[in-house]
Amino acid sequence: MLVNGRVVPQTEPLTSIEICAGAGGQAVGLHQAGFKHLALVEIDKHACKTLEENLKVDAEWGECEVLDEDVNEFKPHRSMKQLGGRALEPGELDLLAGGVPCPPFSVAGKQLGRDDERDLFPRMLKLVELLKPKAVMIENVRGIMDLKFRGYREEVIMADLKKHGYRICEWDLLQAQDFGVPQLRPRAILVAIRNNVAAQAELNGVEFEWPGHASVQTVSVVKALQPSMEERRDRLKKDFPDLAQEVGEAYDRWLKKATEAGGVAPTLVGGSKKHGGADLGPSRAKAAWKALGVNALGVANDMHRCEDPGRDFLRDEGPMLTVDQAAIIQGFPDGWQFVGGKTARYRQVGNAFPPPVAKAVGLAIAKVLLAARDPQSGEAELTAPSVPAARSASDAELSASIADSSIDRERTTVG
């Protein structure tokens, strides 16, 4: 890695464990930020298959283990293949991360908070106590920032972290569109650094700083989706020649509406297993998608499996999105595949943490951790690892800019 313009050997990569990993949105971003995952813990079998299928075809993930289990059953001091079969020592892990379940705090639900049986903040805090990682990153929905949860944030979550020796970097509300994601998706994130690590980094001239806007332009829906819409159009014309003219006209209508509307997409909603099939969100979101020329009442079949162009592409409101197109809206890299039926795959995408946002926060954390390691570091200049080609056209610009981004912006802090 480069530090103040000089090469510093990095003999051991930054390690991480992630709970509630889902289909890997946060894991992908942290991997791109240079973290080496030891384990990804996830209870959904489809999401676990997604993780397994993607990790096994990319040697950079090494022997990261996908643990298909309830996080309450996860044994943090189990042997780790990535460590040659030995267990982690307390204090050895660099980062414990997780997007704990959102329903207890989502405005779309009852917002029962700590009274919701799905609240996994207590388990995350217990794992912090057991593992004593150098840094902690927790992601959730904007609803946890509501005033009604202030006591839970400060008197339970933050107080517990402080009790176990962590410096709280506060909560921040990051907007996905500020990081090249073509979507309105605010995410609440808490970062905490172990006291001795933060102090050592400060001695070497580095403090944790929340990432600002990446120096890339906002990516519109039309820019993000046009290549894949053209691909779908051309494939349908080939597979259904009798409908070629209608397909071409439907594409032109979509392009016109999406171009005129401009802007980014509403927040994708993955939903839950309790609520029927997949669609793109509640009524307000559906109306926003309609203005963008997209029918949000369902999800289209994969391009090569389309049997009914009338349903998937030729509706009056516009074409439905495929799962792959939803993944573009979430900022997943090209080539990241989702396993399961259409609804299961869409839910994995819709519930994900956009990788570019996770990458930005990961780089900010890594800067502190690496500064604490190297007594001569000063302010670290991070070199991003190689990443796969992006589904979004903006990702190449984002990779080059995000580590050095220092544009001021208004932050939401609590306490």
Secondary structure, DSSP 8 states (H G I E B T S, - for coil): -EETTEE----S-EEEEEES-TTSHHHHHHHHTTEEEEEEEE--HHHHHHHHHHHTT-GGGTT-EEEES-GGG--TTSEEGGGTTEE--TTT-SEEEE---STTT-TTS---GGGSTT--HHHHHHHHHHH--SEEEEEEEGGGGSGGGHHIIIIIIIHHHHHTTEEEEEEEEEEGGGGT-SB--EEEEEEEEEHHHHHHHHHTT---------SS----HHHHHHHHHHHHHHHHHHH-GGGHHHHHHHHHHHHHHHHHH-S-B-------TTS-S--S-SHHHHHHHHHTT---SS----GGG-S-HHHHT--TT-----HHHHHHHHT-BTT----SSHHHHHHHHHT---HHHHHHHHHHHHHHHHHHH-TT-SSEE--------BSSTTHHHHHHHGGG-----------
